[in-house]
Amino acid sequence: MRSPEFSRRGILVGGAVAGIASALPRTALAQTPQAPPPPIGREERLSRLSRAQERLRALGYGALVVEPGASLDYLTGVQWHRSERLTAAVIPASGAPVIVTPFFERPSVAESLQVPAEIRVWQEHEDPFRLVADFLSERGIAKAPIALEETVRYFAADGLRRNLPRVQLVSGNPVVRPLRMIKSPAELALMQFAADITVQALRKTHDEVRAGMSNVEIGERFERNVAALGGSDTWSLVLIDDAAALPHGTGRPQEVKRGSIVLMDCGCAVHGYQSDISRTFVWGAKPTFEQRRVWEQVRRGQDIAMSAAKPGVAAGSVDDAVRRTYERWGHGPGYKLPGLSHRTGHGIGMEGHEPVNLVHGETTRLAPGMCFSNEPGIYLPGKFGVRLEDCFHMTEAGPKWFTVPPPSIDRPFD
């Protein structure tokens, strides 16, 4: 569980199921080669672009507009940042896309471009949306609905309307989501490598914890450990004792002592593909009866989620299955505390959180290639919280772990 606005300081910013295939066992993980799989290549991005255009034509849309971020990288390879200056791809239903960007940014933007595309530039005193409007008019699609990728900002929509007053702007979700939700073998391989090195780094960090360490120090150790294994964009959230009852943490100081419950929620990226893994353990002492009971309930919750995650079922039914059992155990009801105050899981891929979620009411059907976190935590305000989080991907036969959850609170990293 990674907050969109994340800080390792923990401020609001940010036994496997029988019959379910597992990821590498501990002994194999220790021997994982430190050379990651290759990054996504040009041919795969060309295939993505072609499928996006097929969807545009099927829907009767003229073009898709995409600002910098994961979707722009996914479709074109362009890795760029957002600012008040427009850089965007305009992908027509047929023909080559155009990349609109400031004149002085052209060489930098062109560096990562992996598909055939025209690059049109604008000067500081010019309106970039005039370029977009001109392109749409030249292609004869200015009067067709124009789809906006779901993270496109309001200023872009406003600029298009200003230059094309009669333009019909529609959601790009029916174009982009079906593509990005289904991961290819190359994408799954990158996610598996990211998960493997994250587990290794978590295990090493656990062994390095000492009395008096702060949550920040523990997080820094994890980040160094995973970076040494080849991860990038590394992040960590470490919560100790009553802070662990706050899913995204607190800014107050935290320190490990004998008998502390420690929740580590960490991840990294490998060639842009994410991991997200949580482990909870008791440091330096035997767990109390309550700590053990809650830990075992969360671990059982993961198994319930995996058993419910069958191809063809609604994503929301996975959350419902976990919550029904939790309520029988006295948690909740629903999202109330003490209990599970957040969704059972979220989509993951190029972003730590991406559509769709394992949350009540989500009707999207599970299909092979979809990837999710499985994190049915339990939180007892003022006491502690437990979160175990492992990600999985859907196959024709059912869900498959990227990483196998630990067997017990006494063996939290086996």
Buried (B, 14 or more C-beta within 10 A) or exposed (E): BBBEEBBBBBBBBBEBBEEBBBBBEBEEBEEBEEEBBEBBEEEBBBEBBEBBBEBBEEBEBBBBBBBBBBBBBBBBBBBBEBEEEBBBBBBBBEEEBBBBBBEEBBEBBEEEBBBEBEBBBBEEEEEBBBBBBBBBEEBEBBEBBBBBBEBBBEEBBEBBBEBBEEBEBBBBEBBBBBBBBBBEEBBBBBBBBBBBBBBBBBBBBBEEBEEEBBBBBBBBBBBBBBBEBBBEEBBBBBBBBBBBBBBBBBEEEBEBEEBBBBBBBBBBBBBBBBBBBBBBBBBEEEBEEEBBBBBBBBBBBBBBBBBBBBBEEBBBBBBBBBBEBBBEBEBBEEBEBBBBBBBBBBBBBBBBBBBBBBBBEBEBBBEBBBBBBBBBBBBBEEBBBBBBBBBBBBBEEBBBBBBBBBEEBEEBBE
